[in-house]
Amino acid sequence: MKSVYSVCEREGRQWCITLGKHLVRTQLCPAVAIKLARRLAREHHDVTGVPSRVEFVGGKMPIVLASYGM
């Protein structure tokens, strides 16, 4: 099992972070959203040992921005 943190754009050029189907944070600028998602995924992996990754969602296919323990 792995944890996937997704960074995606919401209405009004605001960005959010989700973990699976759960909303983690909203109303972020893109740079902050990416940095925070990477930090959360790294910390999750360090604490649980579960592989984690960060994806940018917005086109046809998600783009992997970071992977921990994979």
C-alpha positions as CSV (number, residue, x, y, z in Angstrom):
1,M,0.0,0.0,0.0
2,K,1.2,3.5,-0.7
3,S,0.1,7.0,0.1
4,V,-0.4,9.5,-2.8
5,Y,-0.5,13.2,-2.1
6,S,-1.9,15.1,-5.1
7,V,-1.5,18.8,-5.9
8,C,-4.3,20.2,-8.1
9,E,-5.8,23.5,-9.1
10,R,-9.1,24.6,-7.7
11,E,-11.4,27.5,-8.8
12,G,-9.9,30.9,-8.7
13,R,-6.3,29.9,-9.3
14,Q,-6.0,28.5,-5.8
15,W,-4.3,25.1,-5.3
16,C,-5.0,22.3,-2.9
17,I,-3.4,19.1,-1.6
18,T,-5.4,15.8,-1.3
19,L,-4.4,12.5,0.2
20,G,-6.5,9.9,-1.7
21,K,-10.0,11.4,-1.6
22,H,-9.4,13.5,1.5
23,L,-8.7,17.2,1.3
24,V,-5.6,18.1,3.3
25,R,-5.1,21.8,2.5
26,T,-6.7,24.4,0.3
27,Q,-6.1,28.0,-0.9
28,L,-2.4,27.6,-1.5
29,C,-0.2,29.1,-4.2
30,P,1.4,26.4,-6.5
31,A,4.9,26.7,-5.0
32,V,3.7,26.4,-1.4
33,A,1.4,23.5,-2.3
34,I,4.2,21.5,-3.9
35,K,6.6,22.1,-1.0
36,L,4.1,21.2,1.6
37,A,2.9,18.1,-0.2
38,R,6.6,16.9,-0.5
39,R,7.2,17.6,3.2
40,L,4.0,15.8,4.2
41,A,4.8,12.7,2.0
42,R,8.4,12.6,3.3
43,E,7.2,12.8,7.0
44,H,4.5,10.2,6.4
45,H,7.1,7.8,5.0
46,D,9.6,8.5,7.7
47,V,7.0,7.9,10.5
48,T,5.1,4.9,9.0
49,G,7.5,3.3,6.6
50,V,4.7,3.3,4.0
51,P,5.9,4.4,0.5
52,S,4.6,7.9,-0.4
53,R,4.6,10.0,-3.5
54,V,3.5,13.4,-4.7
55,E,1.7,13.9,-8.0
56,F,0.7,17.0,-9.9
57,V,-2.8,16.5,-11.3
58,G,-4.0,18.7,-14.1
59,G,-3.3,17.2,-17.5
60,K,-4.1,13.9,-19.1
61,M,-1.7,12.0,-16.8
62,P,-0.4,12.8,-13.3
63,I,3.2,14.0,-13.1
64,V,5.2,12.5,-10.2
65,L,7.0,15.3,-8.3
66,A,8.5,13.1,-5.5
67,S,8.7,9.6,-4.3
68,Y,9.8,8.3,-0.9
69,G,10.4,4.6,-0.2
70,M,9.4,3.4,-3.7
